[in-house]
Amino acid sequence: PVLVVDFGAQYAQLIARRVREAHVYSEIVPHSMPVAEMLAKRPAAIILSGGPSSVYEDGAPQVDPALFGAGVPVFGICYGFQAMAVALQGEVSHTGLREFGGTQLSVTGEGGVLLRDLPEEQSVWMSHGDSVTAAPAGFTVTAGSPGAPVAAFEDLDRRLAGVQFHPEVAHTVHGQHILKRFLYDVAGIEPTWTSNNIIDEQVEAIRARVGNKRVLCALSGGVDSAVAAALVHKAVGDQLTCVFVDHGLLRAGEAEQVEKDYVAATGITLKVVDASRRFLDALAGVTDPEQKRKIVGREFIRVFEQAARELEAEDHVEFLVQGTLYPDVVESGGGTGTANIKSHHNVGGLPDDLKFQLVEPLRTLFKDEVRQIGAALGLPEEMVMRHPFPGPGLSIRIIGAINEERLAILRAADLIAREELTAAGLDRSVWQFPVVLLADVRSVGVQGDGRTYGHPIVLRPVSSDDAMTADWSRLPHELIAKISTRITNEVREINRVVVDVTSKPPGTIEWE
Ligand code: XMP
């Protein structure tokens, strides 16, 4: 792998993703990891990430100079660039020339391997207080900026290079190009990390782990469990049984997608449990959001447990598939083995006599890679590109108590919003587009010649990178107009459409 050493800013995950977009496998490691341990991973290269500290601050993370004598190519970025300069006896000074944001980079001479053939002046993203004022011996300086006399350097003999700016962010126009130059031309790595290779590797690993034992998977209708199951199925075929608990809280067409399209595309053995009656009964009259979540989670485990027991009665089941992704692994401390399951599909809550070992084929992957693999495995496009959807489903998008009639109203309105968003070609520019029914609110309207007393519906399109923060999407007014007209014309009970223009924070993405 290429190791991305995390110096504690937000940048390490982004760098790791960019490396993978260059078709090179990468892993994030903490800066506290001893050099010997890093080298034991046999890295093809090491990238030192940016970080919040100043290299001269007390307790600022340092780089062990042993890292540079091991023959492994190293690329320093921002803080990593400065830490590298210090470790190799260059000079870093507090010049007082801080740079934050878009900055002009001036290439010096030929630009070396990293910057050769790129524009002499280019826009890069900077974020630094200190600056490298003298490169270590053996390095060629290839660029500077107004606040950073040494903004890029390289030592091709030792295969070491670094840049003061952030090549991983989109604001650095040629950033990905520069990163690729390091990976391919300085480190000499082949771009072989592709969907097909990932699939082959995972299939082999799953076979080795599972052997001839039986495997169980809970499909939620979401991307992660769908792709995880498809991978496991490719590896061990009918040793896998999937259980799909239809809780009756999905959007229009989604249960059918799992039951028909997904099965047709994969050939997976699917046990469908229609539990919608049970969920609706358990949710009857409940209006408190946390209560709704708890009920859905509890009922899900009961129903899934029942299905698992029935399968166990036929033949022992040894493994359970989980769609855990790499960001979950990194955020839980890069943990070894123990699963970190965040949705209500937390089947870790199953009783002790149903103990499964976990199979987590997506543990090393980012979301966009999971989507690509899903597409390569032939899963339906609408499923692979689906927006995130909460485990408790539409129950937390009806403000008020849940019943069949209200679900039908919300499904009809939601389908129109989704259809129009897709028709406008904006699926990918929107992170999520909740449609929320204010079921206990009524307002007066006029339709035809008559007075109506109907419900408002809320459109909540948001843009986001990770759902931690979000902004309301500035959808074109014509699109909102079209959705509004269609909903009020086609869904009898709705006589008012409103748009939520709150960012997160302070608002959450969902209304409950
Ligand atoms: P909020 O509303 O907190 O949502 O901004 C952040 C992201 O999480 C999703 N979400 C959930 N997902 N179970 C889930 O599996 C839940 O109970 C749940 N609540 C919110 C939400 O759709 C958004 O993507």
Residues whose N, C-alpha, C, O or C-beta is under 5 A from the ligand:
A	BS01	XMP	R293 S343 H344 P388 F389 P390 G391 P392 A467 T508 I509 E510
